[in-house]
C-alpha cells in the first residue's frame, strides 16, 4: 500500500475503496432469499443492530419472526460503524435540551446511557466475542479554544443525569493518550468490532429460530390489520411489522419528511508495528471523538490497525444511498492522520469506505408507530451513534409489541421537525455542512499555527 505521504501528495485516488465497509465479509452461510408466500407474527425489515436485536427479543418472548434483508446482515450502517459503544456523550446536550425541555431531555439521557449496559449484557448472554474493550470513550479537544464549549456541554449533561468527568492534560499524558489530544470529557463504554457484533447477533438470531431472508429487498408493503410485504419472488404477511432500515427508510417511501440519509466515511491504516505502537502510547486504547462540529473519531483495533472516521459529511439528492467512494472525505481523513500523528508518517492506509446514517433536524432518535392500525413500528434517526441506541431500541419495541408499555419508550416521543422538500433539503444540508467545515477549518488552522510557533 502507498505510504501516507504518497497518498497525501497524490490525493485520495490511490486509496482503496472497500464496498462492503471495513468490518464485514459476505457470510459463508448466506441465508436463502424469500420465495413463495410465508407468514409470521412479526416481520422485521433490516438485519442490522436494530432489526436483529428486535427479532431476538421478540423470539425470546415466543413470537414467530421473519427478517427481510436486502443484502446480508450487517451490510448497511451496522457493518460500517466506527465501533463505539457510546452513551449520551454522543449528543449535543444544549441543542436537544432546548428542543424538548429539561425534563424530557433527562429521559433521552437515560435512553442513551442505559443502552451501554444493555449491549454489554447482550454480549455476555449471547456469547458474542467482538473484541469489546470497556476502556471508556473520550471526547477530546485538539485546541485550547475547544475547552470552554466542551466544559459547558459536559456540565449541562451532568445536570441532565449524564455520568461524565473532565480529564485534564496531566491525566491525558499520564494515561499515554496521543499528544494531539489535550483534554477530554470521559464517559463509560468502549470500542468493539461492529462486524463481529452484528455477525454475532445474526448467528444468535438464526440459532433462535428467526427466519432470516438475505438478498431479499422489500419492494412494497400494504397496511391494514394484516401487513403484506412484497419481494421479488414472494411475499410475507404478519399482523405487525418493524422497519429497522435506518438511512434506507426514505427509499421505501417512508418517513421522508422526518429523516435524511447522511454519508459518513472512514479509513483504516495498515497494522502498526510494535515500534509504532510503542511510540504512540495509548495503552488503554480508549475510543476518541473530537468536539469539532463535524467530528473526528480515532481508535485502535484489536488487530493492530487504526480507524479514523467522519471529518466530512455528504448528502445525495433525495436522501439516496449510492454505495460509492467519497474521495474528498478520504483525503480529509488522510490529512487528519498525518497531522494528529506526526510520528507515524510512514504508516500506510489499507482501505477506506463510506456508508449512510439517518438524521433528523433535531438530531434525536425517531422511534414510533404508524399506519391505520398503528402496527408498523420504526426506529431511525441514530445520527451516527446507533450501535448502542439502536440495539436498545429493539428491546423496547419488542416489549411494546408484546403488549407492555415501556416507560422509557413513551418518554422518547416528541414532535420531530419536518424536513424540507427537495431541492430545499439539498440546499440546507449543503449549507450546514459548509458552515461546520468553515468552523472546523478555523480550529485546525489554529492547531497548525500553534505547532509552527512551538517549532
One Martini backbone bead per residue (centre of mass of N, CA, C, O) as a GRO file, in nm:
protein
  455
    1UNK     BB    1   0.101   0.033   0.013
    2UNK     BB    2   0.069   0.349   0.044
    3UNK     BB    3   0.197   0.598   0.179
    4UNK     BB    4   0.088   0.874   0.330
    5UNK     BB    5   0.253   1.081   0.171
    6UNK     BB    6   0.166   0.982  -0.109
    7UNK     BB    7  -0.142   1.018  -0.072
    8UNK     BB    8  -0.128   1.324  -0.016
    9UNK     BB    9   0.000   1.409  -0.293
   10UNK     BB   10  -0.217   1.241  -0.490
   11UNK     BB   11  -0.443   1.199  -0.319
   12UNK     BB   12  -0.729   0.968  -0.296
   13UNK     BB   13  -0.709   0.772  -0.548
   14UNK     BB   14  -0.510   0.547  -0.405
   15UNK     BB   15  -0.741   0.468  -0.230
   16UNK     BB   16  -0.906   0.197  -0.108
   17UNK     BB   17  -1.219   0.079  -0.188
   18UNK     BB   18  -1.479  -0.062   0.029
   19UNK     BB   19  -1.801  -0.178  -0.029
   20UNK     BB   20  -1.837  -0.341   0.267
   21UNK     BB   21  -1.642  -0.223   0.432
   22UNK     BB   22  -1.426  -0.294   0.725
   23UNK     BB   23  -1.587  -0.563   0.891
   24UNK     BB   24  -1.713  -0.732   0.650
   25UNK     BB   25  -1.843  -1.033   0.506
   26UNK     BB   26  -1.957  -1.265   0.322
   27UNK     BB   27  -2.138  -1.511   0.412
   28UNK     BB   28  -2.109  -1.860   0.412
   29UNK     BB   29  -2.436  -1.870   0.519
   30UNK     BB   30  -2.625  -1.763   0.323
   31UNK     BB   31  -2.941  -1.680   0.314
   32UNK     BB   32  -3.219  -1.731   0.164
   33UNK     BB   33  -3.437  -1.623  -0.038
   34UNK     BB   34  -3.748  -1.528  -0.090
   35UNK     BB   35  -4.002  -1.780  -0.155
   36UNK     BB   36  -4.307  -1.715  -0.167
   37UNK     BB   37  -4.533  -1.779   0.100
   38UNK     BB   38  -4.536  -1.613   0.424
   39UNK     BB   39  -4.564  -1.637   0.787
   40UNK     BB   40  -4.616  -1.424   1.086
   41UNK     BB   41  -4.607  -1.216   1.361
   42UNK     BB   42  -4.330  -1.080   1.254
   43UNK     BB   43  -4.186  -0.817   1.057
   44UNK     BB   44  -3.849  -0.754   0.973
   45UNK     BB   45  -3.669  -0.470   0.843
   46UNK     BB   46  -3.359  -0.536   0.881
   47UNK     BB   47  -3.003  -0.658   0.952
   48UNK     BB   48  -2.918  -0.505   1.216
   49UNK     BB   49  -2.909  -0.400   1.521
   50UNK     BB   50  -3.217  -0.349   1.539
   51UNK     BB   51  -3.342  -0.594   1.393
   52UNK     BB   52  -3.198  -0.826   1.551
   53UNK     BB   53  -3.280  -0.736   1.834
   54UNK     BB   54  -3.581  -0.752   1.793
   55UNK     BB   55  -3.597  -1.048   1.705
   56UNK     BB   56  -3.471  -1.173   1.961
   57UNK     BB   57  -3.672  -1.060   2.168
   58UNK     BB   58  -3.927  -1.182   2.038
   59UNK     BB   59  -3.838  -1.478   2.045
   60UNK     BB   60  -3.816  -1.487   2.361
   61UNK     BB   61  -4.146  -1.431   2.362
   62UNK     BB   62  -4.254  -1.641   2.114
   63UNK     BB   63  -4.216  -1.532   1.839
   64UNK     BB   64  -4.273  -1.521   1.497
   65UNK     BB   65  -3.988  -1.443   1.284
   66UNK     BB   66  -3.916  -1.213   1.021
   67UNK     BB   67  -3.631  -1.132   0.807
   68UNK     BB   68  -3.555  -0.863   0.589
   69UNK     BB   69  -3.274  -0.849   0.351
   70UNK     BB   70  -3.117  -0.695   0.082
   71UNK     BB   71  -2.850  -0.847   0.156
   72UNK     BB   72  -2.677  -0.859   0.449
   73UNK     BB   73  -2.592  -0.885   0.753
   74UNK     BB   74  -2.434  -0.565   0.798
   75UNK     BB   75  -2.412  -0.396   0.527
   76UNK     BB   76  -2.474  -0.145   0.648
   77UNK     BB   77  -2.421   0.060   0.908
   78UNK     BB   78  -2.328  -0.167   1.105
   79UNK     BB   79  -2.068  -0.252   0.912
   80UNK     BB   80  -1.962   0.081   0.918
   81UNK     BB   81  -1.900   0.129   1.188
   82UNK     BB   82  -1.674   0.243   1.438
   83UNK     BB   83  -1.726   0.098   1.735
   84UNK     BB   84  -1.909   0.266   1.950
   85UNK     BB   85  -1.990   0.243   2.291
   86UNK     BB   86  -2.214   0.507   2.341
   87UNK     BB   87  -2.349   0.747   2.505
   88UNK     BB   88  -2.458   1.077   2.560
   89UNK     BB   89  -2.191   1.209   2.437
   90UNK     BB   90  -2.316   1.198   2.130
   91UNK     BB   91  -2.460   1.463   2.225
   92UNK     BB   92  -2.611   1.783   2.227
   93UNK     BB   93  -2.739   1.905   2.502
   94UNK     BB   94  -2.836   2.195   2.439
   95UNK     BB   95  -2.999   2.142   2.187
   96UNK     BB   96  -3.209   1.923   2.306
   97UNK     BB   97  -3.303   2.078   2.557
   98UNK     BB   98  -3.432   2.311   2.393
   99UNK     BB   99  -3.627   2.129   2.232
  100UNK     BB  100  -3.768   1.939   2.493
  101UNK     BB  101  -3.652   1.988   2.757
  102UNK     BB  102  -3.534   1.891   3.058
  103UNK     BB  103  -3.716   1.654   3.136
  104UNK     BB  104  -3.693   1.494   2.863
  105UNK     BB  105  -3.384   1.495   2.840
  106UNK     BB  106  -3.336   1.288   3.071
  107UNK     BB  107  -3.457   1.050   2.904
  108UNK     BB  108  -3.251   1.052   2.676
  109UNK     BB  109  -3.012   0.996   2.856
  110UNK     BB  110  -3.108   0.723   2.951
  111UNK     BB  111  -3.118   0.587   2.678
  112UNK     BB  112  -2.818   0.613   2.608
  113UNK     BB  113  -2.693   0.496   2.880
  114UNK     BB  114  -2.855   0.216   2.891
  115UNK     BB  115  -2.733   0.095   2.627
  116UNK     BB  116  -2.462  -0.001   2.731
  117UNK     BB  117  -2.541  -0.232   2.936
  118UNK     BB  118  -2.715  -0.381   2.737
  119UNK     BB  119  -2.492  -0.470   2.541
  120UNK     BB  120  -2.304  -0.600   2.746
  121UNK     BB  121  -2.515  -0.818   2.823
  122UNK     BB  122  -2.551  -0.944   2.538
  123UNK     BB  123  -2.266  -1.044   2.497
  124UNK     BB  124  -2.289  -1.253   2.726
  125UNK     BB  125  -2.557  -1.404   2.666
  126UNK     BB  126  -2.467  -1.462   2.345
  127UNK     BB  127  -2.157  -1.501   2.304
  128UNK     BB  128  -2.001  -1.231   2.202
  129UNK     BB  129  -1.700  -1.188   2.016
  130UNK     BB  130  -1.592  -0.826   1.965
  131UNK     BB  131  -1.350  -0.682   2.107
  132UNK     BB  132  -1.420  -0.563   2.379
  133UNK     BB  133  -1.335  -0.230   2.518
  134UNK     BB  134  -1.391  -0.092   2.848
  135UNK     BB  135  -1.233   0.216   2.840
  136UNK     BB  136  -1.389   0.425   2.730
  137UNK     BB  137  -1.477   0.766   2.629
  138UNK     BB  138  -1.336   1.040   2.444
  139UNK     BB  139  -1.380   1.396   2.440
  140UNK     BB  140  -1.131   1.555   2.248
  141UNK     BB  141  -0.918   1.814   2.237
  142UNK     BB  142  -0.694   2.009   1.999
  143UNK     BB  143  -0.780   2.290   2.136
  144UNK     BB  144  -0.820   2.536   2.369
  145UNK     BB  145  -1.089   2.659   2.235
  146UNK     BB  146  -1.266   2.386   2.319
  147UNK     BB  147  -1.304   2.385   2.632
  148UNK     BB  148  -1.549   2.559   2.703
  149UNK     BB  149  -1.762   2.398   2.541
  150UNK     BB  150  -1.707   2.125   2.672
  151UNK     BB  151  -1.771   2.205   2.968
  152UNK     BB  152  -2.060   2.307   2.922
  153UNK     BB  153  -2.175   2.044   2.806
  154UNK     BB  154  -2.100   1.864   3.047
  155UNK     BB  155  -2.260   2.016   3.268
  156UNK     BB  156  -2.537   1.971   3.142
  157UNK     BB  157  -2.526   1.665   3.140
  158UNK     BB  158  -2.509   1.634   3.448
  159UNK     BB  159  -2.783   1.772   3.504
  160UNK     BB  160  -2.932   1.536   3.325
  161UNK     BB  161  -2.745   1.257   3.423
  162UNK     BB  162  -2.468   1.240   3.326
  163UNK     BB  163  -2.167   1.037   3.332
  164UNK     BB  164  -1.918   1.280   3.361
  165UNK     BB  165  -1.566   1.362   3.305
  166UNK     BB  166  -1.278   1.543   3.354
  167UNK     BB  167  -0.971   1.554   3.153
  168UNK     BB  168  -0.665   1.645   3.191
  169UNK     BB  169  -0.351   1.683   3.071
  170UNK     BB  170  -0.202   1.512   3.283
  171UNK     BB  171  -0.378   1.257   3.249
  172UNK     BB  172  -0.340   1.214   2.951
  173UNK     BB  173  -0.030   1.166   2.971
  174UNK     BB  174  -0.036   0.936   3.187
  175UNK     BB  175  -0.218   0.750   2.978
  176UNK     BB  176  -0.104   0.791   2.673
  177UNK     BB  177  -0.235   0.996   2.514
  178UNK     BB  178  -0.222   1.144   2.245
  179UNK     BB  179  -0.088   1.468   2.207
  180UNK     BB  180  -0.325   1.595   2.032
  181UNK     BB  181  -0.477   1.548   2.307
  182UNK     BB  182  -0.550   1.768   2.580
  183UNK     BB  183  -0.857   1.702   2.655
  184UNK     BB  184  -1.156   1.570   2.840
  185UNK     BB  185  -1.441   1.384   2.812
  186UNK     BB  186  -1.580   1.113   3.014
  187UNK     BB  187  -1.712   0.780   2.941
  188UNK     BB  188  -1.862   0.512   2.927
  189UNK     BB  189  -1.747   0.225   2.757
  190UNK     BB  190  -1.636   0.165   2.407
  191UNK     BB  191  -1.487  -0.078   2.194
  192UNK     BB  192  -1.558  -0.250   1.878
  193UNK     BB  193  -1.653  -0.501   1.651
  194UNK     BB  194  -1.921  -0.459   1.446
  195UNK     BB  195  -1.905  -0.713   1.272
  196UNK     BB  196  -1.903  -0.919   1.509
  197UNK     BB  197  -2.162  -0.825   1.637
  198UNK     BB  198  -2.364  -0.864   1.398
  199UNK     BB  199  -2.283  -1.162   1.355
  200UNK     BB  200  -2.375  -1.254   1.637
  201UNK     BB  201  -2.670  -1.180   1.602
  202UNK     BB  202  -2.720  -1.356   1.358
  203UNK     BB  203  -2.650  -1.627   1.485
  204UNK     BB  204  -2.857  -1.609   1.718
  205UNK     BB  205  -3.111  -1.584   1.542
  206UNK     BB  206  -3.089  -1.849   1.390
  207UNK     BB  207  -3.076  -2.033   1.647
  208UNK     BB  208  -3.367  -1.917   1.753
  209UNK     BB  209  -3.559  -1.913   1.468
  210UNK     BB  210  -3.510  -1.700   1.281
  211UNK     BB  211  -3.625  -1.582   0.965
  212UNK     BB  212  -3.374  -1.532   0.732
  213UNK     BB  213  -3.371  -1.303   0.449
  214UNK     BB  214  -3.152  -1.274   0.200
  215UNK     BB  215  -3.153  -1.103  -0.077
  216UNK     BB  216  -3.440  -0.923   0.021
  217UNK     BB  217  -3.605  -0.688  -0.101
  218UNK     BB  218  -3.825  -0.440  -0.039
  219UNK     BB  219  -4.085  -0.323  -0.251
  220UNK     BB  220  -4.358  -0.357  -0.072
  221UNK     BB  221  -4.650  -0.240   0.126
  222UNK     BB  222  -4.937  -0.318   0.323
  223UNK     BB  223  -5.189  -0.207   0.501
  224UNK     BB  224  -5.328  -0.323   0.817
  225UNK     BB  225  -5.409  -0.590   1.004
  226UNK     BB  226  -5.254  -0.702   0.755
  227UNK     BB  227  -4.926  -0.739   0.642
  228UNK     BB  228  -4.778  -0.694   0.314
  229UNK     BB  229  -4.476  -0.820   0.171
  230UNK     BB  230  -4.297  -0.742  -0.115
  231UNK     BB  231  -4.107  -0.937  -0.337
  232UNK     BB  232  -3.956  -1.071  -0.607
  233UNK     BB  233  -4.046  -1.402  -0.503
  234UNK     BB  234  -4.259  -1.286  -0.281
  235UNK     BB  235  -4.424  -1.310   0.050
  236UNK     BB  236  -4.523  -1.139   0.359
  237UNK     BB  237  -4.712  -1.200   0.662
  238UNK     BB  238  -4.846  -0.974   0.924
  239UNK     BB  239  -4.961  -0.786   1.206
  240UNK     BB  240  -4.647  -0.698   1.218
  241UNK     BB  241  -4.407  -0.424   1.176
  242UNK     BB  242  -4.047  -0.357   1.134
  243UNK     BB  243  -3.848  -0.068   1.084
  244UNK     BB  244  -3.478  -0.127   1.034
  245UNK     BB  245  -3.352   0.100   0.789
  246UNK     BB  246  -3.268   0.373   0.841
  247UNK     BB  247  -3.134   0.538   0.568
  248UNK     BB  248  -3.335   0.354   0.375
  249UNK     BB  249  -3.629   0.450   0.433
  250UNK     BB  250  -3.695   0.672   0.214
  251UNK     BB  251  -3.681   0.452  -0.025
  252UNK     BB  252  -3.973   0.336   0.084
  253UNK     BB  253  -4.159   0.601   0.141
  254UNK     BB  254  -4.056   0.665   0.443
  255UNK     BB  255  -3.996   0.940   0.640
  256UNK     BB  256  -3.911   1.184   0.447
  257UNK     BB  257  -4.006   1.421   0.665
  258UNK     BB  258  -3.775   1.331   0.905
  259UNK     BB  259  -3.534   1.207   0.730
  260UNK     BB  260  -3.185   1.174   0.646
  261UNK     BB  261  -2.918   1.084   0.436
  262UNK     BB  262  -2.584   1.035   0.565
  263UNK     BB  263  -2.255   1.058   0.477
  264UNK     BB  264  -1.991   0.844   0.584
  265UNK     BB  265  -1.639   0.802   0.674
  266UNK     BB  266  -1.340   0.582   0.630
  267UNK     BB  267  -1.023   0.469   0.771
  268UNK     BB  268  -0.759   0.217   0.734
  269UNK     BB  269  -0.478   0.101   0.841
  270UNK     BB  270  -0.210  -0.037   0.876
  271UNK     BB  271  -0.037  -0.214   1.070
  272UNK     BB  272   0.120  -0.166   1.355
  273UNK     BB  273   0.404  -0.162   1.492
  274UNK     BB  274   0.567  -0.204   1.777
  275UNK     BB  275   0.710   0.071   1.755
  276UNK     BB  276   0.461   0.247   1.692
  277UNK     BB  277   0.302   0.178   1.950
  278UNK     BB  278   0.517   0.282   2.147
  279UNK     BB  279   0.514   0.575   2.041
  280UNK     BB  280   0.206   0.628   2.086
  281UNK     BB  281   0.083   0.451   2.311
  282UNK     BB  282  -0.226   0.404   2.420
  283UNK     BB  283  -0.285   0.165   2.630
  284UNK     BB  284  -0.616   0.178   2.660
  285UNK     BB  285  -0.767   0.229   2.384
  286UNK     BB  286  -0.935   0.466   2.359
  287UNK     BB  287  -1.197   0.624   2.251
  288UNK     BB  288  -1.204   0.899   2.007
  289UNK     BB  289  -1.355   1.218   2.011
  290UNK     BB  290  -1.446   1.526   1.875
  291UNK     BB  291  -1.564   1.881   1.904
  292UNK     BB  292  -1.633   1.908   1.638
  293UNK     BB  293  -1.886   1.970   1.421
  294UNK     BB  294  -1.718   1.757   1.255
  295UNK     BB  295  -1.616   1.482   1.355
  296UNK     BB  296  -1.366   1.293   1.499
  297UNK     BB  297  -1.239   0.953   1.490
  298UNK     BB  298  -1.036   0.745   1.721
  299UNK     BB  299  -0.885   0.411   1.677
  300UNK     BB  300  -0.807   0.099   1.794
  301UNK     BB  301  -0.752  -0.230   1.711
  302UNK     BB  302  -0.717  -0.571   1.769
  303UNK     BB  303  -0.546  -0.587   1.475
  304UNK     BB  304  -0.346  -0.311   1.476
  305UNK     BB  305  -0.515  -0.073   1.387
  306UNK     BB  306  -0.645   0.233   1.244
  307UNK     BB  307  -0.948   0.430   1.293
  308UNK     BB  308  -1.105   0.675   1.087
  309UNK     BB  309  -1.374   0.923   1.108
  310UNK     BB  310  -1.529   1.144   0.897
  311UNK     BB  311  -1.499   1.515   0.874
  312UNK     BB  312  -1.697   1.441   0.622
  313UNK     BB  313  -1.999   1.513   0.470
  314UNK     BB  314  -2.293   1.372   0.299
  315UNK     BB  315  -2.541   1.438   0.023
  316UNK     BB  316  -2.804   1.295  -0.150
  317UNK     BB  317  -3.036   1.346  -0.352
  318UNK     BB  318  -3.319   1.226  -0.189
  319UNK     BB  319  -3.177   1.025   0.011
  320UNK     BB  320  -2.968   0.868  -0.118
  321UNK     BB  321  -2.754   0.537  -0.131
  322UNK     BB  322  -2.478   0.525  -0.268
  323UNK     BB  323  -2.209   0.284  -0.320
  324UNK     BB  324  -1.966   0.516  -0.291
  325UNK     BB  325  -1.704   0.703  -0.306
  326UNK     BB  326  -1.524   0.961  -0.092
  327UNK     BB  327  -1.249   1.126  -0.168
  328UNK     BB  328  -1.262   1.382   0.008
  329UNK     BB  329  -1.283   1.234   0.281
  330UNK     BB  330  -1.020   1.067   0.262
  331UNK     BB  331  -0.831   1.308   0.241
  332UNK     BB  332  -0.910   1.434   0.514
  333UNK     BB  333  -0.827   1.184   0.686
  334UNK     BB  334  -0.531   1.173   0.595
  335UNK     BB  335  -0.463   1.448   0.719
  336UNK     BB  336  -0.531   1.379   1.008
  337UNK     BB  337  -0.328   1.152   1.041
  338UNK     BB  338  -0.075   1.328   0.989
  339UNK     BB  339  -0.131   1.558   1.212
  340UNK     BB  340  -0.188   1.381   1.479
  341UNK     BB  341   0.064   1.167   1.370
  342UNK     BB  342   0.385   1.240   1.311
  343UNK     BB  343   0.524   0.952   1.394
  344UNK     BB  344   0.336   0.811   1.135
  345UNK     BB  345   0.426   0.884   0.833
  346UNK     BB  346   0.465   0.568   0.716
  347UNK     BB  347   0.171   0.496   0.737
  348UNK     BB  348  -0.049   0.299   0.588
  349UNK     BB  349  -0.331   0.253   0.377
  350UNK     BB  350  -0.565   0.008   0.330
  351UNK     BB  351  -0.868   0.145   0.356
  352UNK     BB  352  -1.196   0.255   0.244
  353UNK     BB  353  -1.524   0.395   0.351
  354UNK     BB  354  -1.887   0.406   0.317
  355UNK     BB  355  -2.197   0.548   0.456
  356UNK     BB  356  -2.525   0.550   0.625
  357UNK     BB  357  -2.716   0.785   0.806
  358UNK     BB  358  -2.970   0.894   1.018
  359UNK     BB  359  -3.133   1.228   1.026
  360UNK     BB  360  -3.250   1.486   1.213
  361UNK     BB  361  -3.285   1.817   1.284
  362UNK     BB  362  -3.260   1.737   1.613
  363UNK     BB  363  -3.077   1.464   1.651
  364UNK     BB  364  -3.305   1.260   1.716
  365UNK     BB  365  -3.477   1.003   1.773
  366UNK     BB  366  -3.702   0.791   1.564
  367UNK     BB  367  -3.977   0.657   1.748
  368UNK     BB  368  -4.252   0.439   1.639
  369UNK     BB  369  -4.587   0.457   1.494
  370UNK     BB  370  -4.788   0.337   1.215
  371UNK     BB  371  -5.078   0.346   1.067
  372UNK     BB  372  -5.405   0.264   1.098
  373UNK     BB  373  -5.308   0.034   1.331
  374UNK     BB  374  -5.030   0.086   1.461
  375UNK     BB  375  -4.829  -0.176   1.325
  376UNK     BB  376  -4.583   0.020   1.243
  377UNK     BB  377  -4.259   0.009   1.325
  378UNK     BB  378  -3.986   0.242   1.426
  379UNK     BB  379  -3.612   0.298   1.391
  380UNK     BB  380  -3.444   0.607   1.380
  381UNK     BB  381  -3.206   0.858   1.409
  382UNK     BB  382  -2.888   0.806   1.505
  383UNK     BB  383  -2.658   1.003   1.403
  384UNK     BB  384  -2.398   0.793   1.437
  385UNK     BB  385  -2.521   0.651   1.736
  386UNK     BB  386  -2.640   0.321   1.703
  387UNK     BB  387  -2.524   0.079   1.853
  388UNK     BB  388  -2.680   0.115   2.123
  389UNK     BB  389  -2.964   0.242   2.060
  390UNK     BB  390  -3.066   0.033   1.845
  391UNK     BB  391  -3.048  -0.210   2.026
  392UNK     BB  392  -3.234  -0.102   2.255
  393UNK     BB  393  -3.485  -0.042   2.082
  394UNK     BB  394  -3.551  -0.339   2.028
  395UNK     BB  395  -3.640  -0.400   2.319
  396UNK     BB  396  -3.872  -0.189   2.339
  397UNK     BB  397  -4.039  -0.285   2.095
  398UNK     BB  398  -4.087  -0.574   2.186
  399UNK     BB  399  -4.245  -0.500   2.440
  400UNK     BB  400  -4.475  -0.349   2.297
  401UNK     BB  401  -4.568  -0.581   2.110
  402UNK     BB  402  -4.626  -0.763   2.377
  403UNK     BB  403  -4.801  -0.526   2.560
  404UNK     BB  404  -4.629  -0.328   2.669
  405UNK     BB  405  -4.517  -0.007   2.852
  406UNK     BB  406  -4.251   0.155   2.805
  407UNK     BB  407  -4.150   0.431   2.960
  408UNK     BB  408  -3.911   0.520   2.779
  409UNK     BB  409  -4.055   0.516   2.507
  410UNK     BB  410  -4.265   0.733   2.579
  411UNK     BB  411  -4.046   0.958   2.652
  412UNK     BB  412  -3.941   0.984   2.337
  413UNK     BB  413  -4.175   1.139   2.251
  414UNK     BB  414  -4.184   1.363   1.965
  415UNK     BB  415  -4.154   1.641   1.759
  416UNK     BB  416  -4.047   1.613   1.449
  417UNK     BB  417  -3.906   1.790   1.229
  418UNK     BB  418  -3.953   1.893   0.916
  419UNK     BB  419  -3.850   1.825   0.610
  420UNK     BB  420  -3.759   1.950   0.333
  421UNK     BB  421  -3.799   1.985   0.019
  422UNK     BB  422  -3.703   1.941  -0.284
  423UNK     BB  423  -3.413   2.135  -0.303
  424UNK     BB  424  -3.395   2.247  -0.007
  425UNK     BB  425  -3.258   2.018   0.142
  426UNK     BB  426  -2.993   2.024  -0.008
  427UNK     BB  427  -2.922   2.317   0.067
  428UNK     BB  428  -2.921   2.282   0.374
  429UNK     BB  429  -2.706   2.062   0.393
  430UNK     BB  430  -2.476   2.210   0.248
  431UNK     BB  431  -2.471   2.455   0.437
  432UNK     BB  432  -2.414   2.304   0.700
  433UNK     BB  433  -2.149   2.171   0.614
  434UNK     BB  434  -1.999   2.435   0.544
  435UNK     BB  435  -2.012   2.566   0.823
  436UNK     BB  436  -1.866   2.344   0.978
  437UNK     BB  437  -1.605   2.350   0.812
  438UNK     BB  438  -1.526   2.640   0.874
  439UNK     BB  439  -1.493   2.605   1.183
  440UNK     BB  440  -1.291   2.364   1.172
  441UNK     BB  441  -1.071   2.501   1.005
  442UNK     BB  442  -1.005   2.716   1.214
  443UNK     BB  443  -0.912   2.524   1.435
  444UNK     BB  444  -0.687   2.377   1.266
  445UNK     BB  445  -0.519   2.631   1.212
  446UNK     BB  446  -0.448   2.681   1.510
  447UNK     BB  447  -0.293   2.422   1.549
  448UNK     BB  448  -0.074   2.475   1.336
  449UNK     BB  449   0.026   2.743   1.451
  450UNK     BB  450   0.119   2.634   1.727
  451UNK     BB  451   0.324   2.431   1.614
  452UNK     BB  452   0.500   2.636   1.462
  453UNK     BB  453   0.578   2.805   1.715
  454UNK     BB  454   0.715   2.546   1.864
  455UNK     BB  455   0.875   2.395   1.604
   0.00000   0.00000   0.00000
